[in-house]
Amino acid sequence: MVTVVNELGERIEITDKIEMENAILASNMSKFSQSFHTPCYQSPLKESLGFKGLSTGSQAILAGAYKPSDNLNSYIVDMLQQWEKPQSVRELEPIDMSLTLEQYRYFWNKANENISCYPSALSFSMMKAGSFDPDISFLDWTMTKIPLDRGFSPIRGKHCLDVMILKKSGITDLSGLQTIVLFPVDCNYAFKHVGRAMMKTAKQAKALAPEQYGSRKCHRSINLAVIKALTFDILRQLKRPGAVCSNDVKSCYDLIGHTPASISMQWVGVPRNIVNCLFTTLQEAVHQVRTGYGDSVYGGDVWLAPLHGIGQGNGAGPGIWAVVSTPLVSTLRNKGFGCEILCPLSHSFFKFVGYAFVDDTDIIQSTLHDSPQDTMAILQQAIDTWEKSLKLTCGAIVPEKTVWWLIHYKWEGSLWRYASIEECPGAIQVDDLGGTRKTLKRLEPHQAYETLGVFLAPDGNYNDQIEKLTNLAVQWADGMRTGRISRDEAWLAVSTTIWRSLSYPLAAMRLSKDQWEVIMAPVLRYCLPAMGICRNLSRQLTFSNLSFFGLGFKHLFTMQEITRIKDIIQHTWENTLTGQLYRASFELFFIEVGIGPDLLEIPGDALFLATDSLVSATVQFLHEYEISLQHDITLPPQ
């Protein structure tokens, strides 16, 4: 069943098979064509760049020789300049992204047979089985490789199945459903190969924006929450004005324009024949629909170009978004927006414009000399630049899912506090997909907003996150209590479900031991009896190792602190953005309490002078358990 709204504004539930299929196809066609009014699909860029980004105009942009017409606004011109192919990519050319037989067999030998694909005679199981036979795997590899090498799309690959899934339980509104596109199994493997080869080249050329944490190896979503927490910490330590906007990109993969995606892929060295193969497949595919009645027999005519969207389920999708979003971030950086950090002891300076994980993006504005009013005005300019640049890729900001904070401080004698909205009034506006100007929601410094599963507030309180985790523990315990499972299954359930969920945000948090024990209490009250253990068992035994006759549970407070210490060591050594922020926060911490070659040498009675932060919480933990951690930060020469 799906629900639609008719011309009179009435909600109608559709249950008939044919009517459902037609309604879904019409909705998806509208979804993949709702950005026709964006610059790439309007004159003069439409004629200059084409619908696949393979025209002479596109090549001129990549060569840095494109001459924009006078009627293009400055935002578009700035974005077009970011598409000039980097010198680091040119030095790697000609780039060979051809699929090798060894790569093909390695992937399919280890493939998961339970993954869905477009229903046909070929399936994951068949491809995996064939990969173990030298003759069959050679034939399948050849048939997969030829379209990529020759730059065409085979007729058999121009089919896809649209599967609609609920974003929220019980909400069947067609406009609120998420479209997952299933491609033929070998076709999507070819896409996946392209995505991997592209990201490998981009990494080798160091072409990707460091602020983009999504779609990349060794980059976890929780790292973005850590960076955000550290940014709030540093502004708090410096007592410096700042502004942060957390925005959501509308229908991320569904609104990626084929022209900007093509140019972005070529920008990191993807050959034109591969680009043509991919976008010909997307633009000429016949869409079918899966409902509770089964798969539709016929999906209708081919949707006419210009289309946008690469399809959620496309193996190259994550990589494409990474290369599309990098010029967007670079535009902000080149125009001078961002957060400037000057480390007080090492005198090292770095700047970043924000951080992004796929479609969740935070834009930061805080320079060394900004006043609150200047910060707010510059953030407005940064948001406008981000939105206009995003529109060139056919994307848009969702104003209803976007919030912002203005961080400022009021001093009352020797004490400080965060300034409220009433004390520092102001508003930020942005255009939605249709061009309507809307005012963004502004939050107080003590109000948290969820970023990738973690509630963070500028003032550093974790009240909302504690409530979320407590409710999660209670709901899990209540749900498990209603069922009947064995003692062994209870052990397995705790270690593989709730404990992992509670452990996810640890790196970005600094809760006390008592706070964690309140969160864990509902789980322990259920799971200990379910395991055949007295619920009043000493918590020292509960969290002791098996070698000490304990139960082997890992205390979440200890895990939180150890996770952070590991992050500090890893990221400062790798000199990532996270590591740079940790180092800056440490230097500010040393200014407050003093410095020594070992954190354990800092006088414990001086720690109360430190501003609350992830760094101060780490040092307190080290002192409490007498753990030595050395660093290389030294006082500057006099």
Secondary structure as UniProt FT lines:
FT   STRAND          2..5
FT   TURN            7..8
FT   STRAND          11..14
FT   HELIX           17..31
FT   TURN            32..37
FT   HELIX           39..41
FT   TURN            43..44
FT   HELIX           45..49
FT   TURN            50..52
FT   HELIX           56..63
FT   TURN            70..71
FT   HELIX           74..82
FT   HELIX           87..90
FT   TURN            91..92
FT   HELIX           101..109
FT   TURN            113..114
FT   HELIX           124..131
FT   HELIX           134..150
FT   HELIX           155..157
FT   STRAND          159..165
FT   TURN            169..170
FT   HELIX           174..176
FT   STRAND          178..182
FT   HELIX           185..205
FT   TURN            210..211
FT   TURN            214..215
FT   TURN            217..218
FT   HELIX           221..238
FT   STRAND          242..249
FT   TURN            250..251
FT   HELIX           252..255
FT   HELIX           258..267
FT   TURN            268..269
FT   HELIX           272..284
FT   STRAND          286..291
FT   TURN            292..293
FT   STRAND          294..295
FT   TURN            315..316
FT   HELIX           317..334
FT   TURN            335..336
FT   STRAND          339..342
FT   TURN            344..346
FT   STRAND          349..352
FT   STRAND          354..357
FT   TURN            358..359
FT   STRAND          360..366
FT   TURN            368..369
FT   HELIX           372..392
FT   TURN            393..394
FT   HELIX           399..401
FT   STRAND          403..407
FT   STRAND          409..412
FT   TURN            413..414
FT   STRAND          415..418
FT   TURN            421..423
FT   STRAND          429..431
FT   TURN            433..434
FT   STRAND          437..439
FT   STRAND          441..442
FT   TURN            445..446
FT   STRAND          449..451
FT   TURN            452..453
FT   STRAND          454..456
FT   TURN            458..459
FT   HELIX           463..481
FT   HELIX           487..493
FT   HELIX           494..498
FT   HELIX           499..503
FT   TURN            504..505
FT   HELIX           506..508
FT   HELIX           513..530
FT   TURN            531..532
FT   TURN            535..536
FT   HELIX           539..542
FT   HELIX           546..548
FT   HELIX           556..574
FT   HELIX           577..593
FT   HELIX           599..601
FT   HELIX           604..609
FT   HELIX           614..624
FT   TURN            625..626
//
